Amino acid sequence: MADISDLPMLHDIDADYAPQYVKLTRILRDKIESGQYRRGDSLPAADLAGQYKVSVRVTCSALAMLAANGYVSRAGPFRSYSVIWQAGA
């Protein structure tokens, strides 16, 4: 898999020009839906940023988008996000 930060080649018809946080949101959503991340699992932004080679800010934006769509939540502003989505719910 290419890094999220890789830029598409000029004139690549299949290039994904979505912002980095949207790309990361899609990756994390797919991992949640496939069961790689399960209900109750913690998703620390700093760890994810290092894993996907993006900034913590990008990761926080991706997690906020997942929270807005009911996949994750967090108990407070200084806490890690946790998976709340459950298959078939």
Residue, then its C-alpha position, 0 to 999 in steps of 0.5 A: m500500500a502506498d503512503i497516504s501522503d504520496l502524491p498522485m502522478l500527473h494526468d493519472i486518471d485513477a488518482d485519488y485527490a481526496p485530502q489525507y484525512v479523508k483517505l485515512t478515514r476510509i482506511l480506518r472505517d474499512k478496518i473497523e467494518s472488517g473487524q480488525y478494530r473491534r468495539g472498545d478498541s482504543l485508537p490513539a491519534a499519535d500511534l495512528a499518525g506514525q503508522y500511516k505517516v501523516s500528522v497528528r492533526v490529519t489523524c485527529s481530523a479523520l477520527a473526528m469524521l469517524a465520530a461524526n458518523g458513529y464509528v468511534s467516540r471518546a470520553g473527553p477532549f484529552r482521551s483517545y477515541s474508542v471504537i463504538w461501531q458494531a456489525g449488524a447494529 
